[in-house]
Amino acid sequence: MLNVGVIGAAGYTGETLVDILLNHPHSRIAYLCRKTDASLPIQEIFPKFKNRIDLVCNKLNIKDVISKCDTVFLALPHTASMEIAAKLLKAGLRVIDLSADYRLQDVAVYEKYYGVKHTDKINLKKAVYGLPELYRNKIKTAQLVANPGCYPTAAILALAPLVALNLTALDSIIIDAKSGVSGAGKKIAEGFLFTEIDEDFKAYKVNIHQHMPEINAFLSKLAGKKIQVSFVPHLLPINRGILETIYVQKSQKSKVKGQSLVALYKKFYKNEPFIRIKAEGSYPRIKDVSGTNFCDIGIEDFGDKIIIIVAIDNLLKGASGQAVQNMNIMHKFPETAGLL
């Protein structure tokens, strides 16, 4: 039985991790903590865990984590993981970081978008990007996995077959993305008050969102050349879920007649347990994936252009579900363990 810890257990992704891990057949939760100094049983923070787990959620104690855990999830805000991860890795633990601290190999880009100096460049070089569908073999032996962002998970999975096979004009990618409010994390801010969000819909951080360089970096790796997408996120007045509509122009290669893009996508993802390709003329909805670790993709061919629609649950395939999927791969458990 694998002993796991969740650092940042009181946030949305931490709560979701606890929920998944309580039903995981090959792991047990050995340690929980949160940012505040006040110690509380996790069942008092989240009453739904009453009679399911009796651990106390304390302030972080690194020595306790090291003595009790084999693998640790860092469900922390961006910029908060670097110091903690470095100590855990030095002690030989395996770490899955749900923040952005180890996703971007270009330190200058990280510092530009997140506004702080990166303090753990040594481990940054060793981090494996935790998108199983593309990096499974590297994840298997990784000590540190950088769990992808929610918007990038949807965008990269939606575009990977076209980009990898050189079927799209790389300078034409436009991503129109929408996310529920939990994507911003559990924080008190005027823009996230119920009265500000309810019955409204708005764009934000237009083409400057911190997830954009992550999308660019990993699509560029697939293409073997630099890609710069246009990315416009929107805030939906719902709790959870992401839906992205992506527009691309075809490359000359993709204009070969008789090529079914739906068939191409099904072949590309044929062995992937959490990718579901919709039939022609059928498109994903957030309700289809909410509460699951699935990524649903619909694709339409319009002659000289392609439109892809993709949906995920931002707290599951976009965060905690994918983190557990990575844990399963790292420890040779069935990849769907705890997730189906």
C-alpha angles and dihedrals in degrees: 000000000000116000110220135184131203116208108194095028096160096066128084095265091043092052090048091050092052090049092052096042093052087064096040113117097208105040141057129203107245102167139024131179142165137198099258124087092231115097116219134166109255089236090062092051090046111020091194087076093060111131089008102078132005102191120133118235105225137174111280116282110181094198091055092049092051094047096047107034142066097184129022133200115210105208093175137133117270113281093024099087103063100080094040096046092051092057094047093048091049088056091054099254122140114240134202110193117200094189127083095252097107103026101086116062091191103084094195091056092048092050092048095053100035099036100227138091115261107241101186107054093149094063091037088067090053098046119114119214106242103223100125097196091063106022105032096127093053092045091057093069100028122124091191123036121189103212109219125247119258098246092045092049091058095040098046094046091048093050103032098093093049095044096043092050095043093241098136136061099251095213093055103067115128119178118197103189133184128189139182120245097260088071088079093058129236105311138129112242133141093243091060099049114121092242091053095049106033115100092003138102125191146166119237139181089015109207091340101077115137091238093061096080089049091055091046094048098052097039087051090054090053093047097042089229138070118286126190112188128196106238127187118175123197132196115234121203091239133098101241145358139078129229121182128187110200126194123198138167117232122249119231090258093058094056092082107127121242097031112135111209092198090055090046091053092046090052093046092052099030095124098040114110096200102043117091120185115205123227118256111287093020123105136193124256128198090240089060093062105026110122093015139092092232128121111207119200130190122185134190130192115215101176104257095020140046128212120201124190119195133179133190139160103254093212095049118030086014095052132339099025091051089047090057089045087056092048089053091053093046092053098037094246119145103284093233095050110136091001104079 
